[in-house]
Amino acid sequence: MNNKIKYFQSIHFKIALVLALILLVTLEIVGAVFVNQLENKNVDSYKKQVQLPTYVNTTLINELSKTNTSKANLGISSLLSDIDNKNSTEVEVVDAKNTVRGTNESGNQSHVGQKNFNPDIKNALVSRQPYNAIKGDLSNNSRYYTVITPLIKSSNNELVGVVYVHANLDSVYKEINQITLIYVAAALVAILAGLLISIVISRAITKPIDEMKQQTLQIAKGDYSGQVHVYGRDELGQLANAVNNLSIKVEESQESTESERQRLDSVLTNMTDGVIATDRRGKVIIMNDEAAASLETTESEAIDRSILDVLGIADEYNLREIIENPDETIIDRSDNQRDLILHAHFSLIQRESGFVSGLVCVLHDVTEQQKIDNDRKQFVSNVSHELRTPLTSVHSYIEALQDGAWKDELIAPKFLKVTQDETDRMIRMINDLLTLSRMDSNTQKINKELVNIKELFNYILDRFDMIIKNDDDKQNTKNYNIIRKFTKIDLWVEVDTDRFTQVIDNLMNNAIKYSPDGGSIICSLYETHNNVILSVKDQGLGIPRSSIPHIFDRFYRVDKARSRAQGGTGLGLAISKEVIQALGGRIWVESTENKGSTFYIALPYEPIEEDLWDEN
């Protein structure tokens, strides 16, 4: 956009033009008044010059009063010839009978004795009133002054005639015109000089204004480095100082605003909660990274969109409801890829007047909290259910014994055996729950020691080999074969032997429970990178794909009826996971239905140099 101002539109030109027009109008008014006064003065002076002396009028009255006309005419002619005719003045005497009695013009002497045909003279004779007027002659473009004075006897107030004076005013107006031309020339010179002065003055006024304009344009572009030159202590100087102070204040304010903006951006960026701000129409104007990540969008995509559409709650709420009742709501954004539950808290952005200028929505991820709440509810439900089943069984058998079954030597021992088994099962469950509780609260002590993991693992497996060899009741014992696939080198790892033994016992018991009779359990041990890998593989029914993510959850069972019948508590794998994690390792499972499962344990391992042992 071209903001350049044309010269004729500039204030520079306007100031010069105004000053020139003021000077022109002033000179015109002064000139008109001056010329008018000059004209009046010169004409008045001329009128006095052409006015006949009083003695001439008296003499003419006496001559016209004589009865001898010829003698009177000679006296009148002699008197008129003595009048100074330097102003080209024509004087003519007419008696009361409208007869010309004398004239000072030599070429008009033939009019003497003739009737007068001048209507002005006739009117003066009739009205007996003096007459004077300035008239122009179009034939020669001249102006004349005419004076008609009645000649009246003072004794009897008798009109004896009039004296007619006709003077040419060309000399007067010629002098006036010459003076007017001189004035016009002087006025033109004054106007030109005034125009130049006005240009200089306007430039002196507009130069600081232009500098201030340039400075404000720089301020608008964000450049606050310049300063307006102060030319004086007048109003423009004060304005220049004000612009300089404004530039400093704006720069400070801009720096403060930028600092606050960066601080706000830093706060929003590092907030663990998502923040969305809108204008008064509910259009998104600010969104931090956390909100964008939670809503699986970007700030650029969300800007200018309705917050209801961005949050996906347009079907449940409208903007008026949120503005009138800003409240909290739960937004479930879970899908097949992830679980995500957001707690949305709305608040209004209001001015002091109460005008609502926008909304702020704070999104808090409550997925874990909801999961914990659900787990707690599920845990309470599972514990209640798991304890209720053996307690109900124990209660039923005790009632049977109280009803007289204790007297039966065949039934009573079996009832007592079941009661003891169920009680042992509850004790194991309580112990497992206590173990998990201590691990959750970090009060479970882990006593690590450096052990040969190969020997420890082998020792634990030997115990399971001895179970079959020493069991007298072969009918209730499942036959299985433990196959060892160990590395040949010794692996020294820091573990808690008791807790590690508990983990292996859990894995082996599960493998034995779910393996077919006569099956093989393959136990492996090898070292890779910085980890020792242990695995227990069975040939059982395997784990469904959908159950694998939950296999280490508390109280989770793939086959609940079978697990409960075999005395399981559903906490063994959960405890195993907590123990391995406390040892700095990890545990996972790979399984295929109808082909078996393999549980893996990875523990941190650092090879020990033989020189270290030699030092001791």
Secondary structure as UniProt FT lines:
FT   HELIX           7..9
FT   HELIX           11..50
FT   HELIX           54..64
FT   HELIX           69..81
FT   TURN            86..87
FT   STRAND          89..95
FT   TURN            96..97
FT   STRAND          99..103
FT   HELIX           106..111
FT   TURN            112..113
FT   HELIX           119..127
FT   STRAND          131..137
FT   TURN            138..141
FT   STRAND          142..152
FT   TURN            154..156
FT   STRAND          159..168
FT   HELIX           170..220
FT   TURN            221..222
FT   HELIX           235..270
FT   STRAND          274..278
FT   TURN            280..281
FT   STRAND          283..287
FT   HELIX           289..294
FT   TURN            295..296
FT   HELIX           299..302
FT   TURN            303..304
FT   HELIX           307..311
FT   TURN            314..316
FT   HELIX           319..324
FT   STRAND          328..332
FT   STRAND          341..350
FT   TURN            352..353
FT   STRAND          356..365
FT   HELIX           367..402
FT   TURN            403..404
FT   HELIX           405..407
FT   TURN            409..410
FT   HELIX           411..440
FT   TURN            441..442
FT   STRAND          449..452
FT   HELIX           453..470
FT   HELIX           474..476
FT   STRAND          480..486
FT   STRAND          492..495
FT   HELIX           497..514
FT   TURN            517..518
FT   STRAND          519..528
FT   TURN            529..530
FT   STRAND          531..537
FT   HELIX           545..550
FT   TURN            551..552
FT   TURN            554..555
FT   HELIX           560..565
FT   TURN            566..567
FT   HELIX           572..582
FT   TURN            583..584
FT   STRAND          586..592
FT   TURN            593..595
FT   STRAND          596..604
FT   HELIX           610..614
//
